[in-house]
Amino acid sequence: MPSPVSRAVLLTALGLSCIVPAVQSAHAALGGSPMTPPAGASVNSQLVSAAAVAHAASGAAGGTSTPSSYTVRATTFGNGTVVREYLATNGSVFGLAWRGPQMPNLNDLLGTYFPQYLSGVQAARAMRGGHGPVAVEQDSLVVHSGGHMGAFAGQAWLPQALPAGVSGSDIQ
């Protein structure tokens, strides 16, 4: 029979073994660092110049604005869902987009903005009722999410954190 001290140590170790995986699985989120890809996921990153995007969209020749750049980091999960993280030059996530057969965990992706998102969804549902696609458009958070079983898509961004030359329509 174990002593009370060894039993307490064992229970503490078991408790920590449950907490540590939970902390490791908690992904960084909107406004923070990029997520840690889960096992089996593939990641692809691409540096994008906002000035080049604006130039291509406008079809204009030349440009005198200071180019800003950002990185788009696409993570493809084992289930086929792709999450794109839009990273500012300081490494923080200013936007997210997802598309795939399963909805990603928005609590993980939106992080500290998740309660604000839930409040926005509740307000939208109270105004129009029902279910279906949802749009939360606030000064500090924009989230569009919708789809159906097997085909989900959405975008989220922080308007105040968008780099110069980048708009919400660039988050795809």
Buried (B, 14 or more C-beta within 10 A) or exposed (E): EEEEEEEEEEEEEEEEEEEEEEEEEBBBBBBBBBBEBEEEBEEEEEEBBBBEBBBEEEEEEEEEEEBBBBBBBBBBBEEEBBBBBBBBEEEBBBBBBBBBEBBBEBBBBBBEBBEBBBEBBEEBEEEEEEEEEBBBEBEEBBBBBEBEEEEBBBBBBBBEBBBEBBEBEBBE
